[in-house]
Amino acid sequence: MPRSILQPEIVFLDRETLPVAVRAVTLPHRWVEYPQTGRDEVVARLANATVAITNKVPLTAATLAALPTLKLIAVAATGYNQIDLAAARAHGVTVCNIRDYAIAGVAEHALMLMLTLKRQLLAYRQQVAAGDWQRSPSFCVFGATMHDLHDATLVLLGSGALAQATARLAAAFGMRVLYAERKGAAEVREGYVAFEAALAQADVLSLHCPLTAETHNVIGERELALMKTDSVLINTARGGLVDEVALLAALQSGQLGGAALDVLVQEPPRDGNPLLDINLPNLIITPHVAWASVETMQVLAGQLIDNIEGFLLGQPRNVVC
């Protein structure tokens, strides 16, 4: 057995992206971690690594070609679009990811966003802060129009574990749940509704699909125009699923009742983002934290180490390629 496997070096490139305790690998190893790693630091830091742990640090074809000892990329997340999978295969590097760890956290975050928008939490909080209730001649203040989730139609784009968990919570609120067929699909599968027909029925549209070439900007100007003017869009998946320019236009024109995003196209949005430059009571943006409850992150951390130990024992888990 190669020395790198007998005494592997495990390098966590962006440890501060997982701010919970991570249990020690039980097999012989050398552990190295860095809070963050810049693109120009990756090769040097992985020069002797058998295992690279990355949450968001990209591993490109050029990088992988310069790392002959690397055997495993353990992605500390579900999404792995920052990894060049073709290059990993070409160099014999296994890639594994985290799966179904945020079922409770993401579903709860999505429901929180739905409730906040439909019950107009931000608008009414602002009215109280502005003194409207204190000055009211009546016992309450009528302002932005509220809607119940009960009897509302939730359309889910995606049908994996996160979508199903969201569906279960929505059903507990009395929502009618529909699964949208893939955009452009030639046939509608049993249990699904045609994409455009589903959008037209949605009181809430919640996105739970991966970002791929097929799903990039899956919700754009045309799709938003199909939706009811009091419907709301929830995205806890990936920023690139939504055309942000079209979304802003739909919110400003009244074409859409509201939107709540936990993700943006560029993260972090260091170069700015039009959605961050406008103050709308029906637009909520949270900084990619649907997965970030202590309980959810602890599940992730445990699965991450399980993946690494499984690979080192010759029993790889959650293999992407």
Solvent accessible surface area in square Angstrom, and as a share of the most:
residue,aa,sasa,rsa
1,M,162,0.72
2,P,82,0.52
3,R,191,0.70
4,S,29,0.19
5,I,35,0.18
6,L,105,0.52
7,Q,80,0.36
8,P,1,0.01
9,E,22,0.10
10,I,0,0.00
11,V,0,0.00
12,F,0,0.00
13,L,0,0.00
14,D,1,0.00
15,R,46,0.17
16,E,99,0.44
17,T,30,0.18
18,L,0,0.00
19,P,92,0.58
20,V,19,0.11
21,A,75,0.58
22,V,29,0.17
23,R,102,0.37
24,A,76,0.59
25,V,7,0.04
26,T,107,0.62
27,L,45,0.22
28,P,88,0.56
29,H,45,0.20
30,R,137,0.50
31,W,75,0.26
32,V,27,0.16
33,E,84,0.38
34,Y,55,0.21
35,P,87,0.55
36,Q,89,0.40
37,T,13,0.07
38,G,32,0.30
39,R,179,0.65
40,D,134,0.69
41,E,64,0.29
42,V,3,0.02
43,V,62,0.36
44,A,81,0.62
45,R,58,0.21
46,L,0,0.00
47,A,48,0.37
48,N,107,0.55
49,A,0,0.00
50,T,0,0.00
51,V,0,0.00
52,A,0,0.00
53,I,0,0.00
54,T,0,0.00
55,N,6,0.03
56,K,101,0.43
57,V,6,0.04
58,P,30,0.19
59,L,0,0.00
60,T,56,0.33
61,A,46,0.35
62,A,82,0.64
63,T,18,0.10
64,L,3,0.01
65,A,64,0.49
66,A,50,0.39
67,L,6,0.03
68,P,112,0.71
69,T,47,0.27
70,L,4,0.02
71,K,69,0.29
72,L,1,0.00
73,I,0,0.00
74,A,0,0.00
75,V,0,0.00
76,A,0,0.00
77,A,8,0.07
78,T,64,0.37
79,G,17,0.16
80,Y,80,0.30
81,N,108,0.55
82,Q,29,0.13
83,I,10,0.05
84,D,53,0.27
85,L,37,0.18
86,A,70,0.54
87,A,11,0.09
88,A,0,0.00
89,R,144,0.52
90,A,86,0.66
91,H,91,0.40
92,G,58,0.56
93,V,5,0.03
94,T,29,0.17
95,V,0,0.00
96,C,3,0.02
97,N,6,0.03
98,I,0,0.00
99,R,96,0.35
100,D,91,0.47
101,Y,28,0.11
102,A,4,0.03
103,I,53,0.27
104,A,65,0.50
105,G,11,0.10
106,V,10,0.05
107,A,1,0.01
108,E,106,0.47
109,H,23,0.10
110,A,0,0.00
111,L,8,0.04
112,M,89,0.40
113,L,2,0.01
114,M,0,0.00
115,L,56,0.28
116,T,17,0.10
117,L,11,0.05
118,K,9,0.04
119,R,98,0.36
120,Q,38,0.17
121,L,97,0.48
122,L,67,0.33
123,A,16,0.12
124,Y,50,0.19
125,R,165,0.60
126,Q,112,0.50
127,Q,40,0.18
128,V,69,0.40
129,A,77,0.60
130,A,52,0.40
131,G,8,0.08
132,D,46,0.24
133,W,137,0.48
134,Q,130,0.58
135,R,166,0.60
136,S,29,0.19
137,P,146,0.92
138,S,60,0.38
139,F,176,0.73
140,C,35,0.21
141,V,35,0.20
142,F,180,0.75
143,G,41,0.40
144,A,37,0.28
145,T,94,0.54
146,M,86,0.38
147,H,73,0.33
148,D,85,0.44
149,L,6,0.03
150,H,114,0.51
151,D,112,0.58
152,A,10,0.08
153,T,10,0.06
154,L,0,0.00
155,V,0,0.00
156,L,0,0.00
157,L,11,0.05
158,G,18,0.18
159,S,39,0.25
160,G,41,0.40
161,A,32,0.25
162,L,59,0.29
163,A,0,0.00
164,Q,82,0.36
165,A,6,0.04
166,T,0,0.00
167,A,12,0.09
168,R,144,0.52
169,L,62,0.31
170,A,0,0.00
171,A,58,0.45
172,A,89,0.69
173,F,87,0.36
174,G,27,0.26
175,M,13,0.06
176,R,123,0.45
177,V,41,0.24
178,L,24,0.12
179,Y,48,0.18
180,A,4,0.03
181,E,2,0.01
182,R,146,0.53
183,K,91,0.38
184,G,79,0.76
185,A,41,0.32
186,A,108,0.84
187,E,142,0.64
188,V,76,0.44
189,R,94,0.34
190,E,175,0.78
191,G,62,0.60
192,Y,50,0.19
193,V,36,0.21
194,A,42,0.32
195,F,13,0.06
196,E,72,0.32
197,A,46,0.36
198,A,0,0.00
199,L,1,0.00
200,A,49,0.38
201,Q,58,0.26
202,A,0,0.00
203,D,26,0.13
204,V,0,0.00
205,L,0,0.00
206,S,0,0.00
207,L,0,0.00
208,H,21,0.09
209,C,17,0.10
210,P,93,0.58
211,L,56,0.28
212,T,59,0.34
213,A,95,0.73
214,E,141,0.63
215,T,26,0.15
216,H,105,0.47
217,N,56,0.29
218,V,6,0.03
219,I,0,0.00
220,G,7,0.07
221,E,138,0.62
222,R,141,0.51
223,E,8,0.04
224,L,2,0.01
225,A,64,0.50
226,L,60,0.30
227,M,7,0.03
228,K,79,0.33
229,T,87,0.51
230,D,63,0.33
231,S,0,0.00
232,V,6,0.04
233,L,0,0.00
234,I,0,0.00
235,N,1,0.00
236,T,14,0.08
237,A,14,0.11
238,R,54,0.20
239,G,7,0.06
240,G,5,0.05
241,L,0,0.00
242,V,1,0.01
243,D,41,0.21
244,E,25,0.11
245,V,113,0.65
246,A,13,0.10
247,L,0,0.00
248,L,26,0.13
249,A,54,0.42
250,A,7,0.06
251,L,10,0.05
252,Q,109,0.48
253,S,86,0.56
254,G,44,0.42
255,Q,52,0.23
256,L,2,0.01
257,G,25,0.24
258,G,0,0.00
259,A,0,0.00
260,A,0,0.00
261,L,3,0.02
262,D,2,0.01
263,V,4,0.02
264,L,13,0.07
265,V,91,0.52
266,Q,81,0.36
267,E,74,0.33
268,P,69,0.44
269,P,45,0.29
270,R,200,0.73
271,D,120,0.62
272,G,43,0.42
273,N,11,0.06
274,P,71,0.45
275,L,3,0.01
276,L,83,0.41
277,D,119,0.62
278,I,48,0.24
279,N,147,0.75
280,L,40,0.20
281,P,79,0.50
282,N,32,0.16
283,L,17,0.08
284,I,20,0.10
285,I,47,0.24
286,T,25,0.15
287,P,109,0.69
288,H,44,0.20
289,V,60,0.35
290,A,7,0.05
291,W,44,0.15
292,A,31,0.24
293,S,49,0.31
294,V,99,0.57
295,E,127,0.57
296,T,8,0.05
297,M,12,0.05
298,Q,77,0.34
299,V,79,0.45
300,L,1,0.01
301,A,1,0.01
302,G,25,0.24
303,Q,28,0.12
304,L,0,0.00
305,I,0,0.00
306,D,52,0.27
307,N,1,0.00
308,I,0,0.00
309,E,21,0.09
310,G,7,0.07
311,F,38,0.16
312,L,19,0.09
313,L,105,0.52
314,G,59,0.57
315,Q,126,0.56
316,P,72,0.45
317,R,98,0.36
318,N,33,0.17
319,V,65,0.37
320,V,34,0.19
321,C,32,0.19
